[in-house]
Amino acid sequence: MTGSQETGRLFGRRTVVAAVGAAGVAAALTACGGSDSDSPSGTAAEKPAGGTGGTGGAGETGSGGDAGAVLAKTADIPEGGGKVFADKGLVVTQPTAGQFKAFSSKCTHQGCAVKDVTNGMINCPCHGSMFDATDGSVKAGPAKTPLPASAIKVEGDSITLA
C-alpha cells in the first residue's frame, strides 16, 4: 500500500471513530436527562390549598400541553418534602402546610433528573446539587442556576397541571 493510500485509510478510520464517539456522547447526554418528556414551558401560577394564589414571575415555566391533568392528591405531598413526577418532568413540594410549589425536575447543572425531596431540599443524584424546596434556588453545587418554577393549580385536595 502506498503512503497516500495508507493516509486515506487512516483518515477514514478516524472519521468513523469520531462519528461513533460523537453519537455515544449524544446518547450519554440524552440518558443523563432522565426524562422522556421535555422541560415544561409557559407561565407559572401557584395556589395554596383552597386559596386563589398568584401568578409566577419571569423565568418560571408552565406545564405545557397537559394542563388540567391531575398529578396527585395534596395528601401525597409531605409537608417539608415533595414528590418527583419524572414522567411530567416536575417535582412538587409542600414547603409549609398548604403551600405547594412546582419546579422542573431537570437539574440545571447537566440535565440529570432530580431524585427526591428531603429535609426541604430537592436532590440531584448525579453530582450532588441541592435546591431549596421553597423557591428552587441552589443550596449546594455544582449547579449554579435555580430550578425553573412550573405551573400547578391546587383545587380542594387535587394538584393539577395549570
C-alpha positions in Angstrom: 0.0 0.0 0.0 1.4 3.5 -0.9 1.7 6.3 1.7 -1.3 8.2 0.3 -3.5 5.1 0.4 -2.5 4.4 4.0 -3.2 8.1 4.9 -6.6 7.9 3.2 -7.4 4.6 5.0 -6.3 6.0 8.4 -8.3 9.2 7.9 -11.4 7.0 7.1 -11.0 5.1 10.3 -10.6 8.3 12.3 -13.7 9.7 10.7 -15.7 6.6 11.7 -14.3 6.6 15.2 -15.1 10.3 15.6 -18.6 9.8 14.3 -19.2 6.9 16.6 -17.7 8.8 19.5 -20.0 11.8 18.9 -23.0 9.5 18.8 -22.0 7.9 22.0 -21.6 11.2 23.7 -25.0 12.4 22.4 -26.6 9.2 23.7 -25.0 9.6 27.1 -26.1 13.2 27.4 -29.6 12.2 26.4 -29.7 9.5 29.0 -28.5 11.9 31.7 -31.7 13.9 31.2 -33.6 11.1 33.0 -37.0 12.0 31.5 -38.8 11.1 28.3 -40.7 14.4 28.3 -39.3 17.9 27.6 -38.9 20.6 30.2 -42.2 22.4 31.0 -42.6 25.8 29.4 -45.0 28.7 29.6 -46.1 30.9 32.6 -46.4 29.7 36.1 -49.2 30.1 38.6 -49.1 28.6 42.1 -52.0 28.3 44.5 -52.0 27.3 48.2 -54.6 24.7 49.1 -58.0 26.1 49.0 -56.7 29.6 48.0 -56.5 31.7 44.9 -52.8 32.0 44.7 -51.0 34.3 42.3 -49.1 34.3 39.1 -45.4 33.4 38.7 -42.7 35.8 37.6 -40.1 35.9 34.9 -38.1 32.8 34.3 -40.8 30.5 35.6 -42.2 27.7 33.4 -45.6 26.2 33.0 -46.9 22.7 32.3 -47.1 22.7 28.5 -49.9 20.6 26.9 -51.0 18.6 29.9 -53.0 21.4 31.6 -55.7 20.1 33.9 -54.1 16.7 34.3 -54.2 15.6 37.9 -50.7 15.0 39.3 -51.5 14.0 42.9 -53.7 14.5 45.9 -52.4 17.1 48.4 -52.0 14.3 51.0 -49.5 12.6 48.7 -47.0 15.6 49.0 -45.4 15.5 52.5 -45.1 18.8 54.4 -41.4 19.9 54.2 -40.9 17.4 51.4 -42.1 16.7 47.9 -42.5 14.2 45.1 -40.8 13.8 41.8 -43.0 13.2 38.7 -40.4 12.0 36.3 -42.9 11.3 33.5 -44.0 15.0 33.7 -40.6 16.5 34.2 -41.8 18.1 37.5 -41.1 18.0 41.2 -43.9 19.2 43.5 -43.1 20.4 47.0 -45.0 21.5 50.1 -42.6 23.8 52.0 -45.2 24.7 54.6 -48.7 23.3 55.3 -51.0 24.1 52.4 -48.3 25.8 50.3 -47.5 23.8 47.1 -44.7 24.7 44.6 -43.6 23.0 41.4 -40.3 23.1 39.6 -38.6 21.4 36.6 -37.2 18.1 37.7 -34.2 18.6 35.4 -31.0 19.6 37.2 -29.6 22.9 35.9 -26.1 21.5 36.1 -26.1 18.8 33.4 -29.7 17.9 33.0 -30.0 14.8 35.2 -33.4 14.1 36.8 -33.6 15.1 40.4 -34.2 12.1 42.7 -36.1 13.1 45.8 -37.0 15.9 48.2 -35.8 15.5 51.8 -35.3 18.0 54.6 -36.5 20.8 52.5 -34.0 20.1 49.7 -34.6 18.8 46.1 -31.6 16.5 45.5 -29.8 15.6 42.3 -28.1 12.2 42.5 -25.7 12.8 39.6 -23.3 15.4 41.1 -24.8 16.3 44.4 -26.6 19.5 43.6 -29.2 20.5 46.1 -32.1 23.0 45.5 -34.4 24.7 48.1 -37.9 23.2 48.0 -39.4 26.6 48.6 -38.0 28.5 45.7 -35.8 26.2 43.7 -32.6 28.2 44.5 -29.3 26.4 44.6 -28.2 25.4 48.1 -25.3 23.2 47.1 -23.5 23.0 43.7 -22.1 22.2 41.2 -25.4 23.7 39.8 -25.3 27.5 39.6 -28.8 28.2 38.3 -32.1 27.6 40.2 -34.6 25.1 39.1 -37.3 26.8 36.9 -40.7 27.1 38.6 -43.6 25.3 36.9 -47.3 26.0 36.9 -49.6 23.9 39.1 -53.1 24.5 40.5 -54.5 23.3 43.8 -58.2 22.8 44.0 -59.6 21.0 47.0 -57.4 18.0 47.5 -56.2 17.8 43.9 -53.0 19.1 42.4 -53.2 19.6 38.7 -51.1 21.0 35.9 -52.1 24.6 35.2 
